[in-house]
Amino acid sequence: MNRNIQDWNAGEAVRMRYFLLEKKVLIVLDDVDNSEQLNELCGIPAWFGKGSRIIITTTNEQLLISHGIERRFEVRGWSDIDALKLFCLRAFNRENPPETYLNLSKSFVTYANGLPLALEVLGSLMKGKSRGVWNSKLSELENDFDGDIMKTLKIGYEGLDPRQKDIFLDIACFFKGEDKDRVFEILDSCCGFKPDFDIDVLMKKSLITISDNMVWMHDLLQKMGQAIVGQQSKQPGGRSRLWLSKDIFRVLKENTGTPTVEGIVLDLLESKEVNPEAFSQMVNLRLLKVHNVHLPDGLNRLPKSLRFLEWRGYPLRYLPPGFDPEDLGELSMCHSRIEQLWKGKKNFDKLKIIKVSHSKSLTRTPDFEGMQNLERLDFEGCESLVQVHSSIGTLKKLTFLNLSGNHFVSLPTSISQLLKLENLYLSCCTRLQRLPVPSSEVNLQVIADDCNSLEMLQFPSDLNKLKFLCFSFINCSRMLKKERSNPITLTVLQRYLKGDPYAGDRYEIVMPGNEIPWWFTHQRMGPEVSVNLTPQWHDKWMGYALCAVFQVSGKGWEISAILEVNGKEKYPAPLLSSDVQPVSDHIWLVYVSRGISFGTEWQNSCDQLNFLFKSSGPCLVKSCGTRLVYESDVEELDDIATQSRRNVDEERDESDVEELDDIATQSRRNVDEEREESDVEELDDTATQSRRSVDEERDESDAEELDHIATQSRRNVDEERDESDVEELDDIATQSRRNVDEERDEGDVEELDDIATQSRRNVDEERDERDVEELDDIATQSRRNVDEERDESDVEELDDMATQSRRNVDEERVGCWVGCCTLIQRLKGHYS
């Protein structure tokens, strides 16, 4: 308004209200920018007579809301036709331009973008000017901003507080046309702003708009904001925001940045080299978004003031030394060459987001203990990542975790402690074998498609706190083998239903399979199945479960599960779709709760429920099944879960026995080979020593005595070895039974390996000692008895005797190991 309300004295305002009292009036209040103006000029409707109309225009919708005005209308920008008329009325005093000025007039109208103020200012400015002046002014406007227009538009900007001005300039320079949620996320992390409140203020002042969830502002308002920043300094390094590539590279190459710089956003695809000290003077830089920037001489420093860092394609292996921004809210370094973010623990208590996806050199995640406010982690496609730090389980606010496309074999069990996790992505983790499922207290979605080594899920004891639970295991072929003995689909359903029977909304799982589980009471070939109802069918009814076997022959497929009651579709209609193409038949199991999804008015008026699976694209539903779920059915699912656990235990027992067999077989082979070699060498040494000692003539009696000695020695050796072998095998069997009776987990294999290895060592050592003592006794006795003349034939007899001894030892050992095998078979029978 041209006249400030402060210019009015109290008596003048009273006289005006008295003059208009109870009269039917039409009042227009234009460009209101202060609530006092409304209070003084049209405080309450009772001041005016019946049928009065008051029209108020303002750029601040909040003024109207606070004054209780309910009928509000947002004035849209003028159409091109109307805008051209208004411009021509000011420039030519007529609605249509001369033919020679038509294209120039349209260019000015495009610049004004439907804003009446700009159309009037520009039309009046160009009135009576030559075409050359028009061309010159149009070129000027493309690179600068008209002062009269800016002066008028800046009124709304000047009424903002400092924080709202910063947000307005950030949007004008960086975020126009960006996703609203993403803009809110960045503003929250990089500035500590309250974007919900502040952006609402900007919208009510008509400085920005939200359309299709995108942040927009008028082109002239954007130019005004950029002009405000440009006026801060003639040198780019002295401005608060840099968004033009020519300005950014000039500052980064020449190292002319100053503490004034708060934000840099560069989306240019062209790569440029940067000075290693480029950021040294930017001590107040809070927002840095660049990519494809080369650092041939490295990077010496990044400001500690950073709150938001996005550097796509970061070219170095490590972050600069001393990188420790205490207020960092988001770190995004996708497609980088970084190997490790940092070593040891960091106290980043404001950090909410880490994104390093497709950083193929990254080998490990950081220690997460000092980052308790993390909400999102994205490590997708980090092909060298083989281990996730166990401290990830301490992140009590984590809602999003993407580990897809990595090569680790297992995940830390601490992942099961992520109580707020809503989305877990593990697709294409081809080496992953076991998956601990989080004990989430909210909605949980687990996507693990194409994990063809995955065969075991480790579930928490119950999942009843969840309202939505979704598992996708498309092309996880090893899970099909486990499903036959341990039905994962039903086991998870049982844990989901445990607790409040109506708490959940929906549970679904998709995985390889070609049979409807027997638990579904109504099954049919094809995509449709019906259930005939009894009069009391809805007593203690919890919901319904559906299952379908389907095949897909290409991409672009989807399936929906529809319930029809009395010929009408009822909400909800669960939908299954994916970009992943199943390579074999799959099953889709869905449970829908009665408590969340349906009313009750229709339950007494129907006698049949019809379930239909509708498919589109290259998809065929082969068979389907359904079951109405009652409270008593949860007990039956409990029995299934109990049997599943027994089957798992039996499978583990069988695998343990097989492992024992393998250990024993390998032990026999190793011992046979080692002993055969050592025995031959020992007997050769004995024969050689005997020939040296037998330097005199030997008679027949000596040979007989030696035979008796050898025979008795073998008997003694056999008895001692049999006793020791039996004791050792008894010890192995006793220890094995003790270990198997306890928990059978991955540690069993290692313990049995240690037992077998230690047993072989002990047996080898004891037998070697006994063999040496026995052979020493034989040699000693031989020397004592052989004190007479022995001829050359005795030597040949000793050779024969040694050869025969080796044969006998081999045969006796075979017999010993036959006994071992018998004992192993007895052990197998015991554990089976």
C-alpha positions in Angstrom: 0.0 0.0 0.0 1.3 3.5 -0.8 0.4 4.9 2.5 1.7 3.3 5.7 -0.8 2.6 8.4 1.5 4.3 10.9 0.6 7.6 9.1 -2.9 7.3 10.3 -3.8 8.6 13.7 -6.4 6.9 15.9 -9.1 9.5 15.2 -8.8 9.1 11.5 -9.3 5.3 11.6 -12.3 5.7 13.9 -13.9 8.2 11.6 -13.4 5.9 8.6 -15.0 3.0 10.4 -17.9 5.2 11.5 -18.4 6.4 8.0 -18.6 2.8 6.6 -20.5 1.4 9.5 -23.4 -0.9 8.3 -23.0 0.3 4.7 -22.9 -2.1 1.8 -19.4 -1.4 0.4 -16.8 -2.8 -2.0 -13.2 -2.3 -0.6 -10.1 -3.3 -2.4 -6.9 -3.5 -0.3 -4.0 -4.0 -2.7 -0.5 -5.3 -1.9 -1.1 -5.8 1.8 2.1 -6.8 3.6 1.4 -6.2 7.3 -1.3 -7.6 9.6 -1.9 -4.2 11.2 -3.2 -2.9 7.9 -6.0 -5.6 7.9 -6.7 -5.1 11.6 -7.2 -1.3 11.2 -9.0 -1.3 7.9 -11.3 -4.4 8.0 -11.0 -5.8 11.5 -14.3 -7.7 11.7 -17.1 -8.3 9.2 -19.6 -6.7 11.5 -18.2 -3.3 10.7 -19.8 -3.4 7.2 -23.3 -3.8 6.0 -24.8 -7.0 4.6 -23.7 -7.9 1.1 -20.3 -6.0 1.4 -17.3 -7.3 -0.5 -13.7 -6.8 0.5 -10.9 -7.8 -1.9 -7.4 -8.2 -0.6 -4.2 -8.8 -2.6 -1.0 -9.9 -1.0 2.1 -11.9 -1.7 1.9 -13.3 1.9 -0.8 -15.9 2.3 -0.1 -16.2 6.0 -1.6 -12.8 6.5 -4.9 -14.0 5.2 -4.8 -17.2 7.2 -4.0 -15.4 10.5 -6.9 -12.9 9.8 -9.3 -15.8 9.4 -10.0 -15.3 5.7 -11.1 -18.7 4.4 -11.9 -17.9 0.7 -8.4 -17.5 -0.8 -7.5 -17.7 -4.5 -4.0 -18.0 -5.9 -3.5 -15.8 -9.0 -1.7 -17.7 -11.7 0.7 -16.2 -14.2 -0.8 -14.8 -17.4 -1.1 -16.9 -20.5 1.1 -16.0 -23.4 -1.8 -14.5 -25.3 -3.0 -12.2 -22.5 0.6 -11.4 -21.6 1.3 -10.3 -25.1 -1.7 -8.0 -25.0 -0.7 -6.4 -21.8 2.9 -5.8 -23.0 1.7 -4.3 -26.3 -0.7 -2.0 -24.6 2.2 -0.5 -22.7 4.7 -0.6 -25.6 2.4 0.3 -28.6 -0.9 1.5 -27.0 -2.6 -1.4 -28.8 -3.2 -5.1 -28.1 -1.1 -6.4 -31.1 2.5 -5.5 -32.0 3.6 -4.3 -35.5 4.7 -7.2 -37.7 8.4 -6.0 -37.5 8.3 -6.2 -33.6 6.3 -9.4 -33.3 9.3 -11.7 -32.5 11.0 -9.2 -30.3 7.7 -8.7 -28.3 7.3 -12.4 -27.8 10.9 -12.6 -26.5 10.1 -10.0 -23.9 6.9 -11.8 -22.9 8.9 -15.0 -22.5 11.3 -13.3 -20.3 8.5 -11.9 -18.1 7.0 -15.4 -17.8 3.5 -14.3 -17.2 4.3 -11.8 -14.4 2.1 -8.7 -14.9 4.5 -6.4 -13.1 7.4 -7.3 -15.4 5.2 -7.0 -18.5 4.2 -3.5 -17.6 7.7 -2.3 -16.6 9.3 -3.8 -19.7 6.5 -2.5 -22.1 6.7 1.0 -20.7 10.5 0.9 -20.9 10.6 -0.1 -24.6 7.9 2.3 -25.8 9.0 4.4 -28.7 12.5 2.7 -28.9 14.0 1.4 -32.2 14.5 -2.3 -33.0 18.2 -1.9 -32.3 17.5 -0.7 -28.8 15.1 -3.6 -28.3 17.7 -6.1 -29.3 20.3 -4.5 -27.1 18.0 -4.4 -24.1 16.9 -8.0 -24.6 20.6 -9.2 -24.7 21.2 -7.1 -21.6 18.3 -8.8 -19.7 19.7 -12.3 -20.5 22.9 -11.4 -18.6 21.7 -9.0 -16.0 18.5 -8.0 -14.2 16.4 -4.9 -14.7 16.7 -2.6 -11.7 13.1 -1.5 -11.6 11.8 -5.0 -11.6 14.3 -6.2 -9.1 13.4 -3.3 -6.8 9.8 -4.3 -6.8 10.4 -8.1 -6.5 12.9 -7.6 -3.7 10.3 -6.3 -1.3 9.1 -9.8 -0.5 12.7 -11.0 0.0 13.6 -8.1 2.4 10.8 -9.2 4.7 12.4 -12.6 5.4 14.5 -13.4 8.4 18.2 -14.3 7.8 17.7 -18.0 7.8 14.8 -17.8 5.3 16.9 -15.5 3.1 19.7 -18.2 3.1 17.2 -20.8 2.0 15.7 -18.6 -0.7 19.2 -17.9 -2.1 20.2 -21.6 -1.9 17.1 -22.5 -3.9 17.6 -19.7 -6.5 21.3 -20.7 -7.0 21.2 -24.5 -6.5 17.9 -26.3 -6.1 15.2 -24.9 -8.5 13.5 -27.8 -10.2 14.9 -30.4 -7.7 12.9 -33.0 -5.8 11.3 -31.4 -2.7 12.2 -34.2 -0.3 15.8 -34.2 -1.5 16.0 -30.4 -1.1 14.5 -30.7 2.4 17.1 -33.4 3.2 20.0 -31.3 2.0 18.9 -28.1 3.7 18.3 -30.0 7.0 21.8 -31.6 6.9 23.9 -28.8 5.5 22.5 -25.8 7.3 20.6 -27.1 10.3 17.5 -25.3 8.9 14.0 -26.2 9.7 12.9 -26.6 6.0 9.3 -27.5 6.8 8.6 -24.2 8.5 10.8 -22.0 6.5 9.8 -23.3 3.1 6.2 -22.9 4.1 6.9 -19.2 4.8 8.5 -18.8 1.4 5.5 -20.4 -0.3 3.0 -18.2 1.6 5.0 -15.2 0.4 4.8 -16.5 -3.1 8.6 -16.7 -3.5 8.6 -20.4 -4.3 6.0 -23.1 -5.2 5.8 -26.8 -4.9 4.4 -28.6 -7.9 4.5 -32.4 -8.6 6.8 -32.6 -5.5 9.3 -30.4 -7.1 10.6 -27.0 -5.9 10.0 -24.1 -8.3 10.2 -20.4 -8.4 9.5 -17.8 -11.0 12.3 -17.2 -13.4 12.5 -13.6 -12.5 12.6 -14.4 -8.8 15.5 -16.8 -9.5 17.3 -14.1 -11.4 16.7 -11.7 -8.6 18.3 -14.2 -6.1 21.3 -14.8 -8.3 21.7 -11.1 -8.8 21.7 -10.5 -5.1 24.6 -13.0 -4.8 26.4 -11.5 -7.8 26.3 -8.0 -6.2 28.3 -9.3 -3.1 31.6 -9.0 -5.0 33.1 -8.5 -8.4 35.4 -11.5 -7.8 33.7 -14.9 -7.8 35.8 -16.0 -4.8 34.2 -13.2 -2.7 30.6 -14.4 -3.2 28.6 -16.6 -0.9 27.5 -19.1 -3.6 29.1 -20.4 -6.8 27.1 -22.2 -9.4 28.5 -21.2 -12.8 31.3 -23.6 -14.0 33.5 -20.8 -15.3 33.4 -19.1 -11.8 34.0 -22.3 -9.9 37.0 -23.5 -11.9 38.5 -20.1 -11.8 38.3 -20.1 -8.1 39.5 -23.7 -7.6 42.3 -23.5 -10.1 43.7 -20.1 -9.0 43.0 -20.7 -5.3 41.1 -17.4 -4.9 38.4 -18.7 -2.6 37.7 -16.6 0.6 35.8 -17.2 3.9 32.8 -15.6 2.2 32.1 -18.8 0.1 29.4 -20.9 1.7 28.2 -23.2 -1.1 29.6 -24.6 -4.4 27.5 -26.7 -6.7 29.0 -28.0 -10.0 27.2 -30.4 -12.2 29.4 -30.1 -15.3 30.4 -33.3 -17.0 33.7 -31.8 -18.4 36.7 -32.7 -16.2 39.0 -30.0 -14.9 42.2 -30.0 -12.8 42.1 -28.3 -9.4 44.7 -26.8 -7.2 45.5 -29.0 -4.1 45.1 -25.9 -1.9 41.8 -24.9 -3.6 39.7 -25.1 -0.4 42.2 -23.9 2.1 40.7 -20.4 2.6 37.1 -21.4 2.4 36.7 -21.9 6.2 33.0 -21.3 6.1 32.1 -23.6 3.2 29.1 -25.7 4.3 27.9 -27.1 1.0 30.1 -28.7 -1.6 28.7 -30.6 -4.6 31.1 -31.4 -7.4 32.0 -34.2 -9.7 34.5 -35.2 -12.4 37.2 -33.0 -10.9 40.8 -34.1 -11.3 43.4 -33.8 -8.6 46.8 -34.6 -10.2 48.7 -33.1 -7.3 46.4 -34.4 -4.6 44.2 -32.5 -2.1 45.7 -31.1 1.0 42.6 -29.9 2.8 38.8 -29.9 3.0 37.1 -27.4 5.3 36.0 -28.6 8.7 32.9 -26.4 8.3 31.4 -28.7 5.7 27.9 -30.0 6.5 27.1 -31.5 3.1 29.8 -33.1 0.9 28.9 -34.8 -2.5 31.9 -35.5 -4.7 31.0 -37.9 -7.4 34.0 -39.7 -8.9 36.4 -38.6 -6.2 39.8 -39.5 -7.8 42.0 -40.2 -4.7 42.4 -43.3 -2.5 41.9 -41.4 0.8 40.3 -38.3 2.1 42.7 -35.4 3.0 44.5 -35.9 6.3 42.8 -34.2 9.2 39.4 -34.4 7.6 37.2 -34.1 10.7 34.1 -31.9 10.0 32.1 -32.1 13.3 28.9 -30.8 11.7 28.9 -33.1 8.7 25.4 -34.2 7.9 25.8 -36.1 4.6 28.8 -37.7 2.9 28.3 -38.8 -0.7 31.2 -40.1 -2.8 29.7 -42.5 -5.4 31.8 -43.9 -8.2 35.0 -42.9 -6.4 38.4 -44.5 -6.2 38.5 -44.3 -2.4 39.7 -47.4 -0.6 38.9 -46.5 3.0 36.9 -43.5 4.3 38.9 -43.2 7.5 40.7 -45.3 10.0 39.6 -45.9 13.6 36.6 -44.2 15.2 35.2 -40.8 14.3 32.8 -38.7 16.4 30.3 -37.7 13.6 27.2 -37.4 15.8 25.4 -35.2 13.2 26.1 -37.5 10.2 22.8 -38.9 8.8 23.7 -40.2 5.4 26.8 -42.1 3.9 26.7 -42.9 0.2 29.7 -44.5 -1.5 27.9 -46.7 -4.0 30.0 -48.2 -6.9 33.3 -47.3 -5.3 35.0 -50.4 -6.6 38.2 -50.0 -4.6 36.5 -49.6 -1.2 37.6 -52.6 0.9 35.9 -52.0 4.3 33.2 -50.0 6.0 34.2 -47.6 8.8 33.6 -48.2 12.5 30.1 -46.8 13.1 30.2 -46.4 16.9 30.6 -42.6 16.8 27.8 -42.1 14.3 24.6 -42.9 16.3 22.4 -40.6 14.2 23.0 -42.4 10.8 19.8 -43.0 9.0 20.9 -44.2 5.5 23.9 -46.3 4.3 24.5 -47.0 0.7 27.4 -49.4 -0.3 25.9 -50.8 -3.5 28.3 -52.1 -6.1 31.5 -51.8 -3.9 33.0 -54.9 -5.5 36.1 -55.1 -3.2 34.0 -54.8 0.0 34.3 -58.2 1.7 33.5 -57.2 5.3 30.9 -55.0 7.1 32.0 -53.7 10.5 30.2 -55.4 13.4 29.4 -52.0 15.0 26.7 -51.5 12.4 24.3 -53.1 14.9 24.7 -50.0 17.2 22.9 -47.7 14.7 19.5 -47.5 16.3 18.2 -44.9 13.9 19.3 -46.6 10.6 16.3 -47.0 8.3 17.9 -47.7 4.9 20.8 -50.1 4.2 22.0 -51.0 0.6 24.7 -53.7 0.3 23.7 -55.0 -3.2 26.3 -56.2 -5.6 29.1 -57.0 -3.1 31.1 -60.2 -2.5 31.0 -60.9 1.2 30.0 -64.4 2.3 28.2 -63.4 5.5 27.0 -60.4 7.3 27.6 -59.6 11.0 24.9 -61.0 13.2 24.6 -57.5 14.8 22.5 -56.5 11.8 19.6 -58.2 13.6 19.8 -55.4 16.2 18.7 -52.7 13.7 15.3 -51.9 15.3 14.4 -49.1 12.9 15.5 -50.6 9.7 12.9 -50.4 7.0 14.8 -51.3 3.8 17.5 -53.8 3.4 18.9 -54.4 -0.2 21.2 -57.3 -0.9 20.5 -58.1 -4.6 23.3 -59.8 -6.6 25.4 -60.6 -3.5 26.4 -63.9 -5.2 28.6 -65.2 -2.4 26.2 -64.5 0.5 25.2 -67.7 2.3 23.5 -66.6 5.5 21.3 -63.6 6.2 20.5 -62.4 9.7 17.0 -60.7 9.6 16.7 -57.5 11.6 14.4 -57.3 14.6 12.7 -54.3 13.1 9.9 -52.5 15.0 8.5 -50.8 11.9 7.9 -51.9 8.3 10.6 -54.1 6.9 11.4 -54.9 3.3 14.3 -57.2 2.4 15.3 -57.4 -1.3 17.9 -60.2 -1.9 17.3 -61.2 -5.6 19.9 -63.1 -7.5 21.7 -64.2 -4.3 22.3 -67.7 -5.7 24.4 -68.9 -2.7 21.9 -67.8 -0.1 20.5 -70.8 1.8 19.9 -69.8 5.4 17.9 -67.1 7.0 18.5 -66.3 10.7 15.2 -64.9 12.0 14.5 -63.2 15.4 12.1 -65.0 17.7 9.1 -62.9 16.6 8.2 -60.3 14.1 4.8 -59.3 15.5 5.7 -55.6 15.9 5.8 -55.2 12.2 2.8 -53.9 10.2 4.4 -54.7 6.9 6.9 -57.4 6.1 8.2 -58.2 2.6 10.9 -60.6 1.4 12.0 -61.0 -2.2 14.4 -63.9 -3.0 14.0 -64.1 -6.7 16.5 -66.6 -8.3 17.9 -67.6 -4.9 18.0 -71.3 -6.0 19.6 -72.8 -3.0 16.7 -71.8 -0.8 14.4 -74.1 -2.7 16.3 -77.1 -1.3 15.9 -75.8 2.2 12.2 -75.0 1.7 11.3 -78.7 1.3 12.6 -79.7 4.8 12.2 -76.3 6.5 9.3 -74.3 5.0 10.7 -70.7 5.3 7.5 -69.2 3.9 5.3 -70.7 6.7 7.9 -70.3 9.4 8.2 -66.6 8.9 4.4 -66.3 8.7 4.1 -68.0 12.1 6.5 -65.5 13.7 4.8 -62.6 12.0 1.4 -63.6 13.5 2.8 -64.4 16.9 1.4 -61.8 19.4 -1.4 -59.5 18.6 -3.4 -61.4 15.9 -4.6 -58.2 14.2 -1.5 -56.0 14.6 0.0 -56.7 11.2 -1.2 -55.3 7.9 0.6 -57.5 5.3 3.3 -60.1 5.0 4.6 -61.4 1.6 7.5 -63.4 0.3 8.6 -64.5 -3.2 11.2 -67.2 -3.8 11.9 -70.2 -6.1 9.3 -72.9 -5.9 6.8 -75.0 -8.0 4.4 -76.3 -5.4 1.7 -74.7 -3.3 2.4 -75.6 0.4 0.1 -78.3 1.8 -1.0 -75.9 4.5 -3.3 -74.0 2.0 -6.7 -75.7 2.3 -8.1 -74.5 -1.0 -6.0 -75.1 -4.1 -6.7 -74.9 -7.8 -4.8 -75.0 -11.1 -4.8 -71.7 -12.8 -5.1 -68.1 -11.4 -8.4 -68.3 -9.5 -9.7 -70.1 -6.3 -12.9 -69.7 -4.3 -13.9 -70.4 -0.7 -17.5 -71.2 0.3 -18.4 -69.7 3.6 -20.4 -71.0 6.6 -22.8 -68.7 8.5 -20.3 -68.1 11.4 -17.2 -68.1 9.2 -15.9 -64.7 10.5 -15.7 -65.6 14.2 -12.1 -65.2 15.3 -11.1 -64.6 11.7 -7.7 -62.9 11.4 -7.2 -62.5 7.7 -6.4 -64.6 4.6 -3.3 -66.1 3.1 -2.8 -66.5 -0.6 -0.1 -68.4 -2.6 0.6 -68.6 -6.3 3.0 -70.5 -8.5 4.0 -68.5 -11.5 6.6 -68.3 -14.3 8.0 -65.3 -16.2 9.4 -65.3 -19.7 10.6 -61.7 -20.0 10.8 -58.3 -18.4 7.9 -55.9 -17.6 5.8 -58.3 -15.6 3.5 -57.9 -12.6 0.9 -59.9 -10.6 -1.9 -58.5 -8.4 -3.9 -60.5 -5.9 -7.6 -59.5 -5.8 -10.4 -60.4 -3.4 -13.9 -60.4 -4.9 -16.9 -60.3 -2.6 -20.4 -60.5 -4.1 -18.9 -59.6 -7.5 -17.1 -56.5 -6.2 -13.3 -56.0 -5.6 -12.3 -55.3 -2.1 -9.3 -53.4 -0.9 -6.4 -54.1 -0.8 -5.0 -55.7 -4.0 -1.4 -56.6 -3.2 0.9 -56.1 -6.2 4.1 -58.0 -7.1 6.4 -56.6 -9.8 10.2 -56.5 -10.3 12.8 -55.6 -12.8 14.4 -59.0 -12.1 13.3 -61.9 -14.4 12.9 -65.2 -12.6 14.7 -68.0 -14.4 12.5 -70.7 -13.0 9.1 -71.2 -11.4 8.5 -69.1 -8.3 6.0 -68.9 -5.5 4.4 -65.8 -4.1 2.9 -66.0 -0.6 0.8 -63.1 0.8 -1.0 -62.6 4.1 -3.5 -59.8 4.5 -4.9 -58.9 7.9 -8.6 -58.4 8.5 -8.1 -55.7 11.1 -6.3 -53.2 8.9 -7.7 -53.9 5.5 -11.5 -54.4 5.8 -14.6 -53.1 7.4 -17.2 -55.4 8.9 -20.4 -54.5 7.2 -20.0 -57.0 4.3 -19.1 -60.0 6.4 -22.7 -61.1 7.2 -23.9 -60.6 3.6 -21.7 -63.0 1.6 -21.4 -66.7 1.2 -18.4 -67.0 -1.0 -15.0 -65.3 -1.4 -13.3 -65.4 -4.7 -9.5 -64.8 -5.0 -8.0 -63.9 -8.4 -4.4 -63.4 -9.5 -4.2 -61.0 -12.4 -1.0 -61.0 -14.4 0.3 -58.7 -17.0 3.3 -58.8 -19.3 5.1 -62.1 -20.0 3.8 -63.8 -16.8 1.7 -66.9 -16.3 0.0 -68.0 -13.0 0.1 -71.8 -13.0 -1.7 -72.6 -9.8 -2.9 -70.9 -6.6 -4.2 -71.6 -3.1 -5.8 -69.8 -0.2 -6.7 -70.2 3.4 -8.7 -68.2 5.8 -6.6 -67.7 8.9 -8.1 -68.1 12.3 -6.5 -67.7 15.8 -6.3 -71.5 16.1 -4.2 -71.7 12.9 -1.4 -69.9 14.7 -1.0 -73.0 16.9 -0.7 -75.2 13.9 1.9 -72.9 12.5 3.8 -73.2 15.8 3.9 -77.0 15.3 5.2 -76.5 11.7 7.9 -74.2 13.1 8.9 -76.7 15.8 9.2 -79.5 13.2 11.3 -77.2 11.0 13.7 -76.7 13.8 13.9 -80.5 14.4 14.6 -81.0 10.7 17.4 -78.5 10.8 18.9 -80.3 13.9 18.7 -83.6 12.1 20.3 -82.2 9.0 23.1 -80.8 11.1 23.6 -84.2 12.8 23.9 -86.0 9.5 26.3 -83.4 8.2 28.4 -83.8 11.4 28.6 -87.6 10.9 29.6 -87.2 7.3 32.3 -84.8 8.4 33.6 -87.4 11.0 33.7 -90.0 8.2 35.7 -87.6 6.0 38.1 -86.9 8.9 38.6 -90.6 9.6 39.1 -91.5 6.0 41.7 -88.8 5.4 43.4 -89.7 8.7 43.8 -93.3 7.6 45.2 -92.3 4.2 47.7 -90.0 5.8 48.8 -92.4 8.5 49.2 -95.3 6.0 51.3 -93.3 3.7 53.5 -91.8 6.4 54.0 -95.1 8.2 54.7 -97.2 5.2 57.5 -94.8 4.3 58.9 -94.8 7.8 58.6 -98.5 8.3 60.5 -99.4 5.2 63.3 -97.0 6.2 63.4 -98.5 9.7 63.5 -102.1 8.5 66.1 -101.3 6.0 68.2 -99.7 8.7 67.7 -102.8 10.9 68.8 -105.2 8.1 71.9 -103.1 7.3 72.8 -103.0 11.0 72.3 -106.7 11.3 74.5 -107.5 8.3 77.3 -105.3 9.8 77.0 -107.0 13.2 76.8 -110.5 11.7 80.5 -110.7 10.9 80.9 -114.2 12.2 79.4 -117.6 11.2 75.8 -118.1 12.2 74.2 -121.5 12.7 70.7 -122.8 12.5 69.9 -122.3 16.1 70.5 -118.6 15.9 68.0 -118.3 13.1 65.4 -120.1 15.2 66.1 -117.8 18.2 65.7 -114.8 15.9 62.4 -116.2 14.6 61.2 -116.5 18.2 62.3 -113.0 19.0 60.7 -111.5 15.9 57.4 -113.4 16.5 57.3 -112.3 20.2 58.1 -108.7 19.2 55.3 -108.6 16.7 52.9 -110.0 19.2 53.9 -107.4 21.8 53.7 -104.6 19.2 50.3 -105.8 18.1 48.9 -105.9 21.6 50.3 -102.5 22.6 49.1 -100.9 19.4 45.6 -102.5 19.6 45.2 -101.3 23.2 46.5 -97.8 22.4 44.4 -97.6 19.2 41.3 -98.6 21.0 41.9 -96.1 23.8 42.6 -93.3 21.3 39.5 -94.1 19.2 37.4 -94.3 22.4 38.7 -90.9 23.4 37.9 -89.5 19.9 34.4 -91.0 20.0 33.8 -89.8 23.6 34.9 -86.3 22.8 32.9 -86.3 19.5 29.8 -87.4 21.3 30.2 -84.6 23.9 30.7 -82.0 21.3 27.9 -83.2 19.0 25.5 -83.2 22.0 26.2 -79.6 22.6 25.4 -76.7 20.2 26.0 -77.7 16.5 27.1 -74.7 14.7 29.9 -73.8 12.5 32.4 -74.3 15.4 31.8 -78.1 15.3 33.7 -78.6 12.1 36.7 -76.7 13.5 36.7 -78.6 16.8 36.5 -82.0 15.1 39.3 -81.0 12.8 41.4 -80.1 15.8 40.5 -83.4 17.5 41.4 -85.4 14.4 44.7 -83.5 13.9 45.8 -83.8 17.5 44.8 -87.5 17.5 47.0 -88.2 14.5 49.9 -86.4 16.1 49.6 -88.3 19.4 49.3 -91.7 17.7 52.2 -91.0 15.4 54.5 -89.9 18.2 53.6 -92.8 20.5 53.9 -95.4 17.7 57.2 -94.0 16.5 58.7 -94.2 20.0 57.5 -97.8 20.5 58.8 -98.8 17.1 62.2 -97.4 17.8 62.3 -99.2 21.2 61.2 -102.5 19.7 63.7 -102.4 16.9 66.5 -101.4 19.4 65.6 -104.5 21.5 65.7 -106.7 18.4 69.1 -105.4 17.4 70.5 -105.7 20.9 69.2 -109.3 21.3 70.6 -110.1 17.9 74.0 -108.9 18.8 74.0 -110.9 22.1 72.8 -114.2 20.6 75.0 -113.9 17.5 78.3 -114.6 19.2 79.3 -117.6 17.0 80.3 -118.0 13.4 77.6 -117.1 10.9 77.9 -117.7 7.3 76.8 -115.7 4.3 73.5 -117.6 4.0 72.4 -116.1 7.3 72.4 -112.6 5.8 70.1 -113.8 3.1 67.8 -115.3 5.7 67.7 -112.0 7.6 66.8 -110.2 4.4 63.9 -112.6 3.9 62.9 -112.2 7.5 62.8 -108.3 7.1 60.8 -108.6 4.0 58.3 -110.9 5.6 58.1 -108.6 8.7 57.1 -105.7 6.5 54.4 -107.7 4.8 53.0 -108.9 8.2 53.0 -105.3 9.5 51.0 -104.1 6.5 48.5 -106.9 6.8 48.1 -106.3 10.6 47.5 -102.6 10.0 44.8 -103.3 7.5 43.1 -105.4 10.1 43.5 -102.6 12.6 41.8 -100.0 10.4 39.0 -102.4 9.6 38.3 -102.3 13.3 38.4 -98.5 13.2 35.9 -98.4 10.3 33.6 -100.7 12.3 33.8 -98.3 15.2 33.0 -95.3 13.0 30.0 -97.0 11.6 28.8 -97.6 15.2 29.2 -93.9 15.9 27.2 -93.1 12.8 24.4 -95.3 13.9 24.4 -93.6 17.3 24.2 -90.0 15.9 21.6 -90.9 13.3 
